[in-house]
Amino acid sequence: MRRSLRILLPAAAAIYAAVAVGVLTTSPLVRLDWHVAMFKPYKHWPWAQGPLDVFIVAGQRGPTAVAALAWLGWRSWRTGSVRPMIVFALALTLLNASVGAVKLGVGRLGPHYAHTVGSAELFHGGMIFPSGHTANGVVVWGTLAYLAGRHRRAARAAAGAMALAIGLATVYLGTHWVSDVLGGWAAGALVLLALPLCEPFVAAVERRLERSRWPGRLGWSGWSGPLGARSPPPPARARVRTRPVSR
């Protein structure tokens, strides 16, 4: 494990745990949630509501996953490697399992459905903490940056900007508390940081698919395994001319 990963992974887990504890104990973080929710940013800057509504709907898990899968499928076909598809499917699985479990356990209601001012609105059957919208933005765009072959720094910057914009937009629209977004950023970061640790599993799945010749059934006849390079065509057989032997 690289040194940066050894530092960032526990840091993201600690931030996630701190936000969760802050919500569960009705800490000053919950008071901040209520201050922002009652301020109602969408009423102070109504001109941004329409564009951000469209932005948020387009950024939901379904549309972003379909768009990302289409691009990754094209890239897999071009490179002859199914690794991008495996990594993305694994990232979405980790995201849905980890975030979904916490949502079900906490059962928090969003600002539009809150009952008691100052309450954390927990265990009411809601599905608001952590913000799945924000975590999805982190994971989808972050995974695309993780898989980027060229311009990786630019891809990381774009992914960070998208994740930041999605989280802030949900707070502006009042669909999430501030703590939901903080938890969503941390939850998504945990999934991204876990991907390098899953590379042996990804390689094993790729080798298994290679042995089963599964990519060839999709027309990826040049698929050659973990490096994603097309296998060279077999050398042509040299024709040996024979001359009749004179007797």
C-alpha positions as CSV (number, residue, x, y, z in Angstrom):
1,M,0.0,0.0,0.0
2,R,1.4,3.4,-1.0
3,R,2.1,5.9,1.8
4,S,-0.5,8.4,0.5
5,L,-3.2,5.7,0.6
6,R,-2.2,4.7,4.1
7,I,-2.8,8.3,5.2
8,L,-5.9,9.2,3.1
9,L,-7.9,6.0,3.8
10,P,-7.9,6.3,7.6
11,A,-8.5,10.1,7.3
12,A,-11.6,9.6,5.1
13,A,-12.9,7.0,7.5
14,A,-12.3,9.2,10.5
15,I,-14.1,12.2,8.8
16,Y,-17.0,9.9,7.9
17,A,-17.2,8.6,11.5
18,A,-17.0,12.1,12.9
19,V,-19.9,13.3,10.7
20,A,-22.0,10.3,11.6
21,V,-21.4,10.7,15.3
22,G,-22.2,14.4,15.0
23,V,-25.5,13.6,13.4
24,L,-26.4,10.8,15.9
25,T,-25.6,12.9,18.9
26,T,-27.4,16.0,17.7
27,S,-24.2,18.0,17.9
28,P,-23.5,21.6,16.8
29,L,-23.3,20.1,13.3
30,V,-27.1,19.5,13.4
31,R,-27.6,23.1,14.5
32,L,-25.6,24.1,11.4
33,D,-27.9,21.9,9.3
34,W,-31.0,23.7,10.6
35,H,-29.4,27.2,10.2
36,V,-28.7,26.6,6.5
37,A,-32.0,24.8,5.9
38,M,-34.0,27.6,7.4
39,F,-32.0,30.2,5.5
40,K,-33.4,28.6,2.3
41,P,-30.7,29.5,-0.2
42,Y,-33.0,28.8,-3.1
43,K,-35.2,31.7,-2.1
44,H,-32.3,34.2,-1.8
45,W,-30.9,33.3,-5.2
46,P,-34.0,32.0,-7.2
47,W,-32.3,32.6,-10.6
48,A,-30.1,29.5,-10.0
49,Q,-32.9,27.1,-9.1
50,G,-33.9,26.1,-12.6
51,P,-30.4,25.3,-13.9
52,L,-29.5,23.5,-10.7
53,D,-32.7,21.4,-10.8
54,V,-31.6,20.2,-14.3
55,F,-28.0,19.7,-13.1
56,I,-29.1,17.6,-10.2
57,V,-31.5,15.4,-12.1
58,A,-28.8,14.8,-14.8
59,G,-26.4,13.9,-12.0
60,Q,-28.5,11.1,-10.5
61,R,-27.1,7.6,-10.4
62,G,-29.0,6.3,-13.4
63,P,-28.1,8.9,-16.0
64,T,-24.5,9.2,-14.9
65,A,-24.0,5.4,-14.7
66,V,-25.4,4.9,-18.2
67,A,-23.2,7.7,-19.7
68,A,-20.1,6.4,-17.9
69,L,-20.8,2.8,-19.0
70,A,-21.3,3.9,-22.6
71,W,-17.9,5.6,-22.6
72,L,-16.1,2.8,-20.8
73,G,-17.7,0.2,-23.1
74,W,-16.4,2.1,-26.1
75,R,-13.0,2.4,-24.5
76,S,-12.9,-1.3,-23.6
77,W,-13.7,-2.1,-27.2
78,R,-11.0,0.2,-28.5
79,T,-8.3,-1.0,-26.1
80,G,-9.4,-4.6,-26.1
81,S,-9.5,-4.7,-22.3
82,V,-12.5,-5.2,-20.0
83,R,-10.7,-3.8,-16.9
84,P,-12.4,-0.4,-17.1
85,M,-15.8,-2.1,-17.0
86,I,-14.8,-4.3,-14.1
87,V,-13.4,-1.4,-12.0
88,F,-16.5,0.7,-12.6
89,A,-18.9,-2.1,-11.8
90,L,-17.0,-2.8,-8.6
91,A,-17.0,0.9,-7.6
92,L,-20.8,1.1,-8.1
93,T,-21.3,-2.1,-6.1
94,L,-19.2,-0.8,-3.2
95,L,-21.0,2.5,-3.3
96,N,-24.5,1.0,-3.3
97,A,-23.7,-1.5,-0.5
98,S,-21.9,0.9,1.8
99,V,-24.1,4.0,1.4
100,G,-27.3,2.0,1.2
101,A,-26.6,0.2,4.5
102,V,-26.0,3.5,6.4
103,K,-29.1,5.1,4.8
104,L,-31.3,2.2,6.0
105,G,-29.8,2.2,9.5
106,V,-30.0,5.9,10.1
107,G,-33.4,6.5,8.5
108,R,-33.0,10.3,8.4
109,L,-35.5,12.7,6.9
110,G,-34.5,15.6,4.6
111,P,-35.1,19.3,5.3
112,H,-38.4,19.4,3.3
113,Y,-39.9,16.6,5.4
114,A,-38.5,17.5,8.9
115,H,-40.9,17.5,11.8
116,T,-39.1,19.1,14.8
117,V,-36.8,22.1,14.6
118,G,-33.4,21.3,16.0
119,S,-33.9,17.5,15.7
120,A,-31.6,15.3,13.7
121,E,-34.7,13.6,12.2
122,L,-33.3,10.1,12.7
123,F,-35.0,6.7,12.5
124,H,-38.1,8.0,10.6
125,G,-37.7,5.8,7.6
126,G,-35.9,8.4,5.5
127,M,-33.0,7.8,3.1
128,I,-31.2,11.0,3.3
129,F,-27.9,10.4,5.2
130,P,-25.4,10.2,3.8
131,S,-26.2,12.0,0.5
132,G,-26.2,9.3,-2.2
133,H,-26.3,12.0,-4.8
134,T,-23.1,13.5,-3.5
135,A,-21.4,10.1,-3.0
136,N,-22.4,9.0,-6.5
137,G,-20.9,12.2,-7.9
138,V,-17.6,11.4,-6.1
139,V,-17.5,7.8,-7.1
140,V,-18.6,8.0,-10.8
141,W,-16.5,11.0,-11.7
142,G,-13.6,9.9,-9.5
143,T,-13.6,6.4,-11.0
144,L,-13.4,7.9,-14.5
145,A,-10.4,9.9,-13.4
146,Y,-8.9,6.8,-11.8
147,L,-9.2,5.0,-15.1
148,A,-8.0,7.9,-17.2
149,G,-5.0,7.1,-19.3
150,R,-4.1,10.6,-20.4
151,H,-4.6,14.0,-18.8
152,R,-5.1,12.3,-15.4
153,R,-4.5,15.5,-13.5
154,A,-7.1,17.4,-15.5
155,A,-9.6,14.5,-15.0
156,R,-9.0,14.5,-11.2
157,A,-9.6,18.3,-11.1
158,A,-12.8,17.9,-13.1
159,A,-14.0,15.1,-10.9
160,G,-13.4,17.1,-7.8
161,A,-15.2,20.1,-9.2
162,M,-18.2,18.0,-10.2
163,A,-18.4,16.3,-6.8
164,L,-18.2,19.7,-5.0
165,A,-20.8,21.2,-7.3
166,I,-23.3,18.4,-6.8
167,G,-23.0,18.5,-3.0
168,L,-23.4,22.2,-2.8
169,A,-26.3,22.2,-5.3
170,T,-28.3,19.7,-3.1
171,V,-27.8,22.1,-0.1
172,Y,-28.9,25.0,-2.1
173,L,-32.1,23.2,-3.3
174,G,-32.8,22.1,0.3
175,T,-32.9,18.4,-0.6
176,H,-30.1,17.6,1.8
177,W,-28.6,18.8,5.1
178,V,-25.1,20.1,5.2
179,S,-24.0,17.0,7.2
180,D,-25.6,14.7,4.5
181,V,-23.3,16.2,1.9
182,L,-20.2,16.0,4.2
183,G,-21.0,12.4,4.8
184,G,-21.6,11.8,1.1
185,W,-18.2,13.3,0.2
186,A,-16.5,11.1,2.8
187,A,-18.4,7.9,1.8
188,G,-17.5,8.4,-1.9
189,A,-13.9,9.1,-1.0
190,L,-13.7,5.8,0.9
191,V,-15.0,3.9,-2.1
192,L,-12.4,5.6,-4.4
193,L,-9.6,5.0,-2.0
194,A,-10.6,1.3,-1.7
195,L,-10.3,0.7,-5.4
196,P,-6.5,0.4,-5.5
197,L,-6.8,-2.3,-2.8
198,C,-9.2,-4.2,-5.0
199,E,-6.8,-4.4,-8.0
200,P,-5.8,-8.0,-7.3
201,F,-9.5,-8.9,-7.4
202,V,-10.0,-7.0,-10.6
203,A,-7.0,-8.8,-12.1
204,A,-8.3,-12.2,-11.1
205,V,-11.7,-11.4,-12.6
206,E,-10.0,-10.3,-15.8
207,R,-7.9,-13.4,-16.0
208,R,-11.0,-15.5,-15.5
209,L,-12.8,-13.8,-18.3
210,E,-9.8,-14.2,-20.5
211,R,-9.8,-18.0,-19.9
212,S,-13.5,-18.2,-20.6
213,R,-13.0,-16.2,-23.8
214,W,-16.0,-14.1,-22.7
215,P,-14.7,-10.8,-24.3
216,G,-14.4,-12.6,-27.7
217,R,-18.2,-13.2,-27.6
218,L,-18.6,-9.4,-27.7
219,G,-16.4,-9.0,-30.7
220,W,-13.3,-8.1,-28.6
221,S,-11.1,-10.6,-30.4
222,G,-8.0,-8.7,-29.6
223,W,-8.4,-8.7,-25.8
224,S,-5.3,-10.0,-24.2
225,G,-5.7,-9.5,-20.4
226,P,-4.5,-7.2,-17.7
227,L,-2.5,-4.8,-19.8
228,G,-5.4,-4.1,-22.1
229,A,-3.3,-4.3,-25.3
230,R,-4.5,-6.0,-28.4
231,S,-2.7,-9.2,-29.1
232,P,-0.6,-9.1,-32.3
233,P,-2.0,-11.0,-35.3
234,P,-0.5,-14.5,-35.8
235,P,2.4,-14.5,-38.2
236,A,1.6,-15.6,-41.7
237,R,2.9,-19.0,-42.7
238,A,5.7,-18.8,-45.2
239,R,5.0,-20.9,-48.2
240,V,7.7,-23.3,-49.1
241,R,8.2,-23.8,-52.7
242,T,9.2,-27.3,-53.7
243,R,11.0,-28.2,-56.9
244,P,10.6,-31.5,-58.6
245,V,13.6,-33.7,-58.0
246,S,15.2,-34.9,-61.2
247,R,16.1,-38.5,-61.3
